[in-house]
Amino acid sequence: MRVLVTGGAGFIGSNYVRGAVRAGADITVLDALTYAGDERNLAEVAGHRGFRLVKGDIRDRETVVDVMRGAELVVHFAAESHVDRSIAGASEFVTTNVAGTQTLLQAALELEVPRFVHVSTDEVYGSIEEGSWPEDHPLEPNSPYAASKAASDLLARAYFRTHGLPVCVTRASNNYGHHQFPEKLIPLFVTNLLDGEPVPLYGDGLNVREWLHVDDHCRAIQLVADRGRPGEVYNVGGGVELTNRDLTRRLLDLVGAGEEMIRPVADRKGHDRRYAVDTTKIRTELGFTPSVDFAEGLARTVEWYTANRAWWEPLKRRN
């Protein structure tokens, strides 16, 4: 199968690409290789027949049409994705996540691509005090990042409803694992602790997140690509909810540090209190259940960062 993967040099995208190449797919990666995209993430598959990496922007129609021509599947990861950066400046989030997604959808329509998976986030739902969001819950994003992703989700829906483009949307809970850029909570805290530096914990630390290992997420995406119903949204969750403070304590234990390494900082603007997705649809329709035990997956993640300073140290210096 010929697959175009946008954002395939990033954290989740590169994990998907490595698995797809091992499974025998012909993969073209389109990635702008900005701060979060790293060619080293694709070193394992760079020499494989049928793999190519194209440096380019999803907002560039000419490039998009060129690399998409002949694709049987598009998996769209490319996005500006860090909430704090979106609060500091939202324009790149709007142009990349909204206009870039529209460019891809239009090209897929014109080229008659038979399958398109748009990878989104649970943050589009906003914040929930109790229970969990089903896929038909109203979108109530609270950050510029989440608002830009919600807009791109609605564009995907519109292209299906208006044109019949066979697109599915996935909305995943917080991902963790190897090769995650060290501005996100887990890799930031782990690498800080490995360097003997404190970890900045927002507010009271009681914000709740649901955690999903990147391997499970990519497996779910492939299930949606293979058997998802066009026009449908699929929530993907890990089923493990933790406060940020509880997660921090687990990381402290794994690194062998004490709670004196926690440095409370002013809370993020508009900080969502809790996320939780209802995964009934993907479980019943596609048979997906997470397979990575959280405690084991978190320990392996810490081990990976401990063993791979050469990967993350240059990123933290550059960032």
C-alpha positions as CSV (number, residue, x, y, z in Angstrom):
1,M,0.0,0.0,0.0
2,R,1.2,3.5,-0.8
3,V,0.7,5.8,2.2
4,L,1.4,9.5,2.6
5,V,2.1,10.4,6.3
6,T,2.1,14.1,7.1
7,G,4.2,15.1,10.2
8,G,5.9,11.7,10.0
9,A,9.1,12.9,11.6
10,G,7.4,13.9,14.8
11,F,6.7,11.9,17.9
12,I,3.5,10.0,17.1
13,G,4.0,10.2,13.3
14,S,7.4,8.7,13.3
15,N,6.3,5.8,15.5
16,Y,3.5,5.1,13.1
17,V,5.9,5.3,10.1
18,R,8.4,2.9,11.7
19,G,5.6,0.4,12.2
20,A,4.1,0.8,8.8
21,V,7.4,0.4,7.0
22,R,8.1,-2.8,9.0
23,A,4.7,-4.0,7.9
24,G,5.6,-3.6,4.3
25,A,3.9,-0.3,3.3
26,D,5.5,2.1,0.9
27,I,5.7,5.4,2.9
28,T,6.2,9.0,1.9
29,V,6.6,11.3,4.8
30,L,5.8,15.0,4.3
31,D,7.2,17.1,7.2
32,A,8.3,20.7,7.5
33,L,11.0,19.6,9.9
34,T,10.4,22.4,12.3
35,Y,11.5,22.3,15.9
36,A,9.4,19.1,16.7
37,G,10.2,17.2,13.5
38,D,13.5,15.3,13.6
39,E,15.0,13.2,10.8
40,R,16.7,11.1,13.5
41,N,13.3,9.7,14.4
42,L,13.2,8.0,11.0
43,A,16.8,6.7,10.9
44,E,15.6,3.2,11.5
45,V,13.6,3.1,8.2
46,A,15.6,5.7,6.1
47,G,17.3,3.0,4.0
48,H,14.2,0.9,3.4
49,R,13.0,0.5,-0.2
50,G,9.7,2.3,-0.6
51,F,10.4,5.0,2.0
52,R,11.1,8.6,1.2
53,L,11.1,11.8,3.3
54,V,10.0,15.1,1.6
55,K,10.7,18.3,3.5
56,G,7.7,20.5,2.8
57,D,4.8,22.4,4.3
58,I,1.2,21.1,4.3
59,R,0.1,24.7,3.5
60,D,1.9,24.5,0.1
61,R,-0.6,23.2,-2.4
62,E,1.9,22.3,-5.1
63,T,4.0,20.2,-2.8
64,V,1.0,18.5,-1.3
65,V,-0.5,17.5,-4.6
66,D,2.9,16.3,-5.8
67,V,3.5,14.0,-2.8
68,M,-0.1,12.8,-2.6
69,R,-0.5,11.7,-6.1
70,G,-0.9,7.9,-6.2
71,A,-1.4,7.6,-2.5
72,E,-4.0,5.0,-1.3
73,L,-4.1,6.3,2.2
74,V,-3.3,9.6,3.8
75,V,-2.6,9.7,7.6
76,H,-2.5,13.3,8.7
77,F,-0.4,14.0,11.9
78,A,1.1,17.3,10.9
79,A,0.1,20.0,13.4
80,E,1.3,22.7,15.7
81,S,0.5,20.9,19.0
82,H,1.9,22.6,22.2
83,V,-0.8,24.5,24.2
84,D,1.7,26.9,25.8
85,R,3.1,27.9,22.4
86,S,-0.5,28.5,21.1
87,I,-1.2,30.8,24.1
88,A,2.0,32.8,23.3
89,G,1.1,33.1,19.7
90,A,-1.8,31.5,17.8
91,S,-1.3,32.4,14.2
92,E,0.9,29.4,13.3
93,F,-1.6,27.1,14.8
94,V,-4.4,28.6,12.7
95,T,-2.5,28.6,9.4
96,T,-1.0,25.1,9.9
97,N,-3.8,23.2,11.6
98,V,-6.7,24.8,9.8
99,A,-5.5,26.0,6.4
100,G,-3.0,23.2,6.1
101,T,-5.6,20.6,6.8
102,Q,-7.9,22.2,4.2
103,T,-5.1,22.0,1.6
104,L,-4.7,18.3,2.3
105,L,-8.4,17.6,2.2
106,Q,-8.9,19.4,-1.1
107,A,-5.9,17.6,-2.7
108,A,-7.2,14.3,-1.5
109,L,-10.6,15.1,-3.0
110,E,-9.1,16.1,-6.4
111,L,-6.8,13.1,-6.5
112,E,-9.6,10.7,-5.4
113,V,-7.6,9.3,-2.5
114,P,-9.6,6.3,-1.2
115,R,-8.8,6.7,2.6
116,F,-7.9,9.6,4.8
117,V,-7.3,9.6,8.5
118,H,-7.2,12.9,10.3
119,V,-5.4,12.6,13.7
120,S,-6.9,14.9,16.3
121,T,-7.0,15.3,20.1
122,D,-9.4,14.9,23.0
123,E,-8.7,18.6,23.8
124,V,-11.3,19.7,21.3
125,Y,-14.0,18.7,23.8
126,G,-12.8,21.1,26.4
127,S,-12.9,20.1,30.1
128,I,-15.2,17.6,31.8
129,E,-15.8,17.3,35.6
130,E,-17.0,13.7,35.6
131,G,-17.8,10.9,33.2
132,S,-16.3,10.8,29.7
133,W,-17.0,12.3,26.3
134,P,-18.6,10.3,23.5
135,E,-17.7,11.3,19.9
136,D,-20.9,13.3,19.4
137,H,-20.3,15.6,22.4
138,P,-20.2,19.3,21.4
139,L,-16.8,20.7,20.8
140,E,-15.9,23.3,23.4
141,P,-12.1,23.9,23.0
142,N,-10.5,26.3,25.5
143,S,-7.0,26.9,24.1
144,P,-6.0,28.3,20.7
145,Y,-4.4,24.9,20.0
146,A,-7.6,23.0,20.8
147,A,-9.7,25.5,18.8
148,S,-7.5,25.1,15.7
149,K,-7.8,21.3,16.0
150,A,-11.6,21.5,16.4
151,A,-11.7,23.6,13.3
152,S,-9.7,21.1,11.3
153,D,-12.0,18.3,12.6
154,L,-15.0,20.2,11.3
155,L,-13.4,20.7,8.0
156,A,-12.8,17.0,7.7
157,R,-16.5,16.4,8.5
158,A,-17.5,19.0,5.9
159,Y,-15.4,17.3,3.2
160,F,-17.2,14.0,3.9
161,R,-20.7,15.5,4.2
162,T,-20.3,17.8,1.1
163,H,-18.1,15.8,-1.2
164,G,-18.1,12.3,0.2
165,L,-14.4,12.3,0.9
166,P,-13.7,9.0,2.8
167,V,-12.2,10.6,5.9
168,C,-12.1,9.4,9.5
169,V,-11.1,11.4,12.5
170,T,-9.4,10.1,15.6
171,R,-9.3,11.9,18.9
172,A,-6.7,10.5,21.4
173,S,-6.0,11.1,25.0
174,N,-2.5,12.3,26.1
175,N,0.3,10.2,24.5
176,Y,3.5,9.2,26.1
177,G,6.5,7.1,25.1
178,H,9.9,7.3,23.4
179,H,11.0,10.1,21.0
180,Q,8.6,12.7,22.4
181,F,9.9,16.2,22.1
182,P,11.0,17.4,25.6
183,E,8.6,20.2,26.0
184,K,5.7,17.9,26.9
185,L,5.2,17.0,30.6
186,I,6.7,13.5,30.8
187,P,9.8,14.0,28.7
188,L,10.4,17.5,30.2
189,F,10.1,16.3,33.8
190,V,12.2,13.2,33.1
191,T,15.0,15.0,31.4
192,N,15.0,17.8,34.0
193,L,15.3,15.2,36.8
194,L,18.1,13.4,34.9
195,D,20.0,16.7,34.9
196,G,19.3,17.4,38.5
197,E,16.9,20.2,37.8
198,P,13.4,20.8,39.4
199,V,10.2,20.1,37.5
200,P,7.7,22.9,37.0
201,L,4.2,21.7,38.1
202,Y,1.3,23.9,37.1
203,G,-1.0,25.3,39.8
204,D,-2.2,22.8,42.4
205,G,-1.2,19.8,40.3
206,L,-4.7,18.3,40.4
207,N,-5.5,18.6,36.7
208,V,-6.4,15.1,35.5
209,R,-5.2,13.6,32.2
210,E,-5.9,10.2,30.6
211,W,-2.7,8.5,29.3
212,L,-2.2,6.4,26.2
213,H,1.1,4.8,25.1
214,V,2.1,5.9,21.6
215,D,2.4,2.3,20.4
216,D,-1.3,1.7,21.3
217,H,-2.3,5.0,19.7
218,C,-0.6,4.0,16.4
219,R,-2.2,0.6,16.5
220,A,-5.6,2.3,16.9
221,I,-4.9,4.6,14.0
222,Q,-4.1,1.7,11.7
223,L,-7.4,0.0,12.7
224,V,-9.3,3.1,11.8
225,A,-7.3,3.3,8.5
226,D,-8.2,-0.3,7.7
227,R,-11.8,-0.6,8.9
228,G,-13.1,2.7,10.1
229,R,-16.3,3.9,8.7
230,P,-15.9,7.1,6.5
231,G,-17.3,10.2,8.1
232,E,-16.9,8.8,11.6
233,V,-15.0,10.0,14.6
234,Y,-13.2,7.5,16.9
235,N,-12.0,8.3,20.4
236,V,-8.8,6.6,21.5
237,G,-8.1,6.4,25.2
238,G,-5.6,4.6,27.4
239,G,-8.0,4.2,30.3
240,V,-5.5,5.5,32.9
241,E,-6.4,8.7,34.7
242,L,-3.9,10.5,36.9
243,T,-3.6,14.0,38.4
244,N,-0.4,15.8,37.2
245,R,0.8,15.6,40.8
246,D,0.4,11.8,41.0
247,L,2.1,11.4,37.6
248,T,5.0,13.6,38.8
249,R,5.4,11.5,41.9
250,R,5.6,8.4,39.8
251,L,8.4,10.0,37.7
252,L,10.2,11.1,40.8
253,D,10.2,7.5,42.1
254,L,11.4,6.1,38.7
255,V,14.3,8.5,38.6
256,G,15.1,8.2,42.3
257,A,14.3,11.8,43.2
258,G,12.4,13.3,46.1
259,E,9.4,15.8,46.2
260,E,11.8,18.6,46.9
261,M,12.4,18.6,43.1
262,I,8.8,19.8,42.5
263,R,8.7,23.6,41.8
264,P,5.1,24.9,41.7
265,V,4.6,27.5,39.0
266,A,1.6,29.8,38.1
267,D,-1.1,27.8,36.4
268,R,-1.5,27.9,32.6
269,K,-4.1,30.3,31.3
270,G,-7.4,28.5,30.6
271,H,-6.0,25.3,32.0
272,D,-8.5,22.4,31.4
273,R,-9.2,20.6,34.6
274,R,-9.9,17.1,33.4
275,Y,-10.0,15.1,30.1
276,A,-11.6,11.6,29.6
277,V,-12.9,10.0,26.5
278,D,-15.5,7.3,26.0
279,T,-13.9,4.6,23.8
280,T,-17.0,2.4,23.4
281,K,-17.1,2.9,19.6
282,I,-13.6,1.9,18.8
283,R,-13.8,-1.0,21.2
284,T,-17.0,-2.4,19.8
285,E,-16.6,-1.6,16.1
286,L,-12.9,-2.2,15.7
287,G,-11.9,-4.3,18.7
288,F,-9.3,-1.9,20.0
289,T,-8.1,-2.1,23.6
290,P,-4.8,-0.7,25.0
291,S,-2.2,-3.3,25.4
292,V,0.7,-1.4,27.1
293,D,0.4,-1.5,30.9
294,F,0.9,2.1,32.1
295,A,3.4,1.3,34.9
296,E,5.5,-0.8,32.5
297,G,5.2,1.7,29.7
298,L,6.2,4.6,31.9
299,A,9.2,2.8,33.3
300,R,10.3,1.9,29.7
301,T,9.9,5.6,28.7
302,V,12.1,6.8,31.6
303,E,14.7,4.1,30.7
304,W,14.6,5.3,27.0
305,Y,15.3,8.9,28.0
306,T,18.0,7.8,30.4
307,A,19.8,5.8,27.7
308,N,19.3,8.4,24.9
309,R,20.8,11.7,26.1
310,A,22.4,12.2,22.7
311,W,18.8,12.4,21.3
312,W,17.3,14.9,23.7
313,E,20.1,17.1,24.9
314,P,20.5,19.0,21.6
315,L,16.8,19.5,21.5
316,K,16.7,21.1,24.9
317,R,19.6,23.3,24.2
318,R,18.0,24.4,20.9
319,N,14.6,24.9,22.5
